Amino acid sequence: MVVRFNPDREAITRQFLAGGQVFVWVSKTVGRITDLAKLLVPVRTGYLRNSITDTTRTGGPRLVIGRVGASAEYALAVHEGTRPHIIRAHGDGMLAFKGSGGRLVFRKQVMHPGTVGKPFLRRAAQTVLAETT
């Protein structure tokens, strides 16, 4: 017995184009990741949260690419954390901060202890993708 399967390749390809089922699924999924990331991101001014965006595009006849990212300059440092590092004043300027007892302290440089990462994008993606499987 011989069984032949002749898929309609054009119909399959259409599912990957804008408006097709695969494209729509990827678009909705990255949208959900974006929404959750905006809830998980630490907020001080809202700039980092507002910089989180997503895109969905076709990358070939049977390829859909979904991307979620944050464009704020410091997004990677918040997401992954930082090692201890020196912060230096620009030019002849000074750094000013409140020291112990609340008194104002001036320095040309200080040693920053580093920060623990807050991987809001990774957590959002893992959560949403775990729900879809």
ZAVEXKOL-35889 format. One record per residue (C-alpha): residue in three letters; x, y, z negated; residue number from 0. Coordinates in pm, 1 decimal. Example, Ala and Ser with C-alpha at 12.3 -4.5 7.8 and 13.67 -1.06 7.14 Angstrom:
REM residues 2
+------+----------+----------+----------+--------+
| loba |        X |        Y |        Z | drenvo |
+------+----------+----------+----------+--------+
|  ALA |   1230.0 |   -450.0 |   -780.0 |      0 |
|  SER |   1367.0 |   -106.0 |   -714.0 |      1 |
+------+----------+----------+----------+--------+
END
This chain:
REM residues 133
+------+----------+----------+----------+--------+
| loba |        X |        Y |        Z | drenvo |
+------+----------+----------+----------+--------+
|  MET |      0.0 |      0.0 |      0.0 |      0 |
|  VAL |    129.3 |    343.6 |     93.9 |      1 |
|  VAL |      4.5 |    659.5 |    -71.5 |      2 |
|  ARG |     83.0 |    987.7 |     92.9 |      3 |
|  PHE |     58.7 |   1321.2 |    -74.4 |      4 |
|  ASN |     60.7 |   1626.6 |    146.7 |      5 |
|  PRO |     45.6 |   1931.6 |    -78.3 |      6 |
|  ASP |    -75.8 |   2256.6 |     66.1 |      7 |
|  ARG |    255.1 |   2440.6 |     27.6 |      8 |
|  GLU |    102.9 |   2775.0 |    122.4 |      9 |
|  ALA |   -165.6 |   2739.6 |   -145.7 |     10 |
|  ILE |    100.6 |   2652.7 |   -403.3 |     11 |
|  THR |    315.7 |   2949.2 |   -298.5 |     12 |
|  ARG |     15.4 |   3185.3 |   -330.4 |     13 |
|  GLN |     -7.6 |   3096.9 |   -701.9 |     14 |
|  PHE |    334.2 |   3255.9 |   -753.0 |     15 |
|  LEU |    247.2 |   3580.9 |   -573.9 |     16 |
|  ALA |     99.2 |   3883.3 |   -751.0 |     17 |
|  GLY |   -256.3 |   3788.0 |   -848.1 |     18 |
|  GLY |   -187.7 |   3413.8 |   -833.5 |     19 |
|  GLN |   -241.0 |   3191.1 |  -1137.8 |     20 |
|  VAL |    128.6 |   3147.8 |  -1221.0 |     21 |
|  PHE |    199.9 |   3519.6 |  -1180.6 |     22 |
|  VAL |    -99.3 |   3611.8 |  -1399.9 |     23 |
|  TRP |      2.6 |   3360.9 |  -1669.7 |     24 |
|  VAL |    359.0 |   3497.1 |  -1682.9 |     25 |
|  SER |    230.2 |   3855.5 |  -1687.0 |     26 |
|  LYS |    -10.7 |   3785.2 |  -1974.4 |     27 |
|  THR |    256.8 |   3596.5 |  -2167.4 |     28 |
|  VAL |    515.0 |   3875.8 |  -2146.2 |     29 |
|  GLY |    240.7 |   4121.4 |  -2241.2 |     30 |
|  ARG |    167.8 |   3920.5 |  -2556.1 |     31 |
|  ILE |    540.3 |   3904.4 |  -2636.9 |     32 |
|  THR |    564.4 |   4282.6 |  -2593.0 |     33 |
|  ASP |    265.9 |   4345.2 |  -2820.5 |     34 |
|  LEU |    404.9 |   4119.4 |  -3094.6 |     35 |
|  ALA |    756.2 |   4265.9 |  -3064.0 |     36 |
|  LYS |    608.2 |   4612.9 |  -3120.6 |     37 |
|  LEU |    451.8 |   4483.4 |  -3442.9 |     38 |
|  LEU |    773.8 |   4314.4 |  -3561.2 |     39 |
|  VAL |   1023.7 |   4591.4 |  -3479.0 |     40 |
|  PRO |   1143.8 |   4799.3 |  -3775.9 |     41 |
|  VAL |   1008.7 |   5152.9 |  -3741.1 |     42 |
|  ARG |   1164.2 |   5474.8 |  -3861.9 |     43 |
|  THR |   1072.6 |   5724.0 |  -3589.3 |     44 |
|  GLY |    887.3 |   5499.7 |  -3342.5 |     45 |
|  TYR |   1140.9 |   5560.5 |  -3062.9 |     46 |
|  LEU |   1264.1 |   5198.9 |  -3058.3 |     47 |
|  ARG |    908.8 |   5061.3 |  -3065.2 |     48 |
|  ASN |    805.3 |   5291.6 |  -2779.7 |     49 |
|  SER |   1105.0 |   5176.9 |  -2574.4 |     50 |
|  ILE |    981.5 |   4814.3 |  -2566.3 |     51 |
|  THR |    842.7 |   4738.9 |  -2221.1 |     52 |
|  ASP |    776.7 |   4442.0 |  -1996.1 |     53 |
|  THR |    779.9 |   4372.6 |  -1624.7 |     54 |
|  THR |    665.3 |   4083.5 |  -1412.0 |     55 |
|  ARG |    777.9 |   4032.3 |  -1054.1 |     56 |
|  THR |    823.0 |   3763.8 |   -795.4 |     57 |
|  GLY |   1176.1 |   3648.5 |   -733.9 |     58 |
|  GLY |   1117.4 |   3424.9 |   -434.8 |     59 |
|  PRO |    851.1 |   3204.0 |   -280.5 |     60 |
|  ARG |    802.8 |   2997.4 |   -598.3 |     61 |
|  LEU |    963.3 |   3210.7 |   -869.0 |     62 |
|  VAL |    803.8 |   3455.4 |  -1111.6 |     63 |
|  ILE |   1025.8 |   3658.1 |  -1343.3 |     64 |
|  GLY |    890.6 |   3808.5 |  -1664.4 |     65 |
|  ARG |   1108.7 |   4041.6 |  -1868.9 |     66 |
|  VAL |   1060.0 |   4202.0 |  -2209.9 |     67 |
|  GLY |   1320.2 |   4444.5 |  -2340.3 |     68 |
|  ALA |   1390.2 |   4757.7 |  -2538.7 |     69 |
|  SER |   1567.9 |   5048.0 |  -2370.5 |     70 |
|  ALA |   1662.1 |   5246.7 |  -2682.6 |     71 |
|  GLU |   2040.1 |   5288.3 |  -2695.8 |     72 |
|  TYR |   2057.8 |   5126.3 |  -3039.5 |     73 |
|  ALA |   1816.3 |   4837.7 |  -2971.4 |     74 |
|  LEU |   2090.5 |   4572.8 |  -2956.0 |     75 |
|  ALA |   2242.5 |   4689.5 |  -3286.4 |     76 |
|  VAL |   1902.6 |   4661.7 |  -3459.1 |     77 |
|  HIS |   1822.8 |   4327.2 |  -3296.2 |     78 |
|  GLU |   2157.1 |   4153.1 |  -3351.8 |     79 |
|  GLY |   2295.7 |   4353.9 |  -3645.0 |     80 |
|  THR |   2641.2 |   4510.9 |  -3667.7 |     81 |
|  ARG |   2973.4 |   4421.8 |  -3822.1 |     82 |
|  PRO |   3137.5 |   4656.5 |  -4071.5 |     83 |
|  HIS |   3277.8 |   4951.3 |  -3876.5 |     84 |
|  ILE |   3425.3 |   5298.8 |  -3913.3 |     85 |
|  ILE |   3211.6 |   5602.8 |  -3837.8 |     86 |
|  ARG |   3416.5 |   5910.3 |  -3742.0 |     87 |
|  ALA |   3311.0 |   6272.7 |  -3718.4 |     88 |
|  HIS |   3328.6 |   6430.3 |  -3372.1 |     89 |
|  GLY |   3613.2 |   6674.5 |  -3305.0 |     90 |
|  ASP |   3687.8 |   6892.1 |  -3605.9 |     91 |
|  GLY |   3347.2 |   6820.9 |  -3761.1 |     92 |
|  MET |   3273.0 |   6649.5 |  -4086.8 |     93 |
|  LEU |   3025.8 |   6383.1 |  -4192.1 |     94 |
|  ALA |   2796.9 |   6494.5 |  -4474.1 |     95 |
|  PHE |   2593.2 |   6268.0 |  -4701.6 |     96 |
|  LYS |   2470.9 |   6247.6 |  -5057.1 |     97 |
|  GLY |   2704.7 |   6057.2 |  -5284.4 |     98 |
|  SER |   2654.0 |   5920.2 |  -5632.2 |     99 |
|  GLY |   2470.4 |   6159.3 |  -5858.7 |    100 |
|  GLY |   2308.7 |   6323.4 |  -5555.8 |    101 |
|  ARG |   2599.8 |   6557.2 |  -5482.7 |    102 |
|  LEU |   2686.1 |   6645.3 |  -5123.9 |    103 |
|  VAL |   3002.6 |   6473.8 |  -4996.7 |    104 |
|  PHE |   3203.3 |   6560.1 |  -4681.3 |    105 |
|  ARG |   3436.5 |   6316.0 |  -4503.2 |    106 |
|  LYS |   3611.1 |   6289.3 |  -4165.1 |    107 |
|  GLN |   3527.7 |   5918.5 |  -4155.2 |    108 |
|  VAL |   3345.2 |   5653.2 |  -4356.7 |    109 |
|  MET |   3335.8 |   5274.7 |  -4356.9 |    110 |
|  HIS |   2989.3 |   5145.3 |  -4269.3 |    111 |
|  PRO |   2920.3 |   4805.1 |  -4430.5 |    112 |
|  GLY |   2734.5 |   4673.2 |  -4124.3 |    113 |
|  THR |   2371.6 |   4570.3 |  -4090.8 |    114 |
|  VAL |   2173.6 |   4247.3 |  -4081.4 |    115 |
|  GLY |   2000.7 |   4188.7 |  -3748.0 |    116 |
|  LYS |   1624.3 |   4204.3 |  -3712.5 |    117 |
|  PRO |   1562.3 |   3997.2 |  -3396.7 |    118 |
|  PHE |   1212.4 |   4126.1 |  -3321.3 |    119 |
|  LEU |   1224.2 |   4031.1 |  -2950.5 |    120 |
|  ARG |   1348.0 |   3677.3 |  -3011.1 |    121 |
|  ARG |   1092.6 |   3616.0 |  -3286.1 |    122 |
|  ALA |    810.3 |   3750.7 |  -3071.0 |    123 |
|  ALA |    909.8 |   3531.0 |  -2775.4 |    124 |
|  GLN |    947.7 |   3220.0 |  -2991.2 |    125 |
|  THR |    610.2 |   3276.8 |  -3157.4 |    126 |
|  VAL |    416.7 |   3342.1 |  -2836.8 |    127 |
|  LEU |    581.5 |   3057.8 |  -2644.5 |    128 |
|  ALA |    518.8 |   2813.6 |  -2932.1 |    129 |
|  GLU |    149.6 |   2903.5 |  -2915.6 |    130 |
|  THR |    129.9 |   2834.8 |  -2539.9 |    131 |
|  THR |    266.7 |   2479.7 |  -2552.9 |    132 |
+------+----------+----------+----------+--------+
END
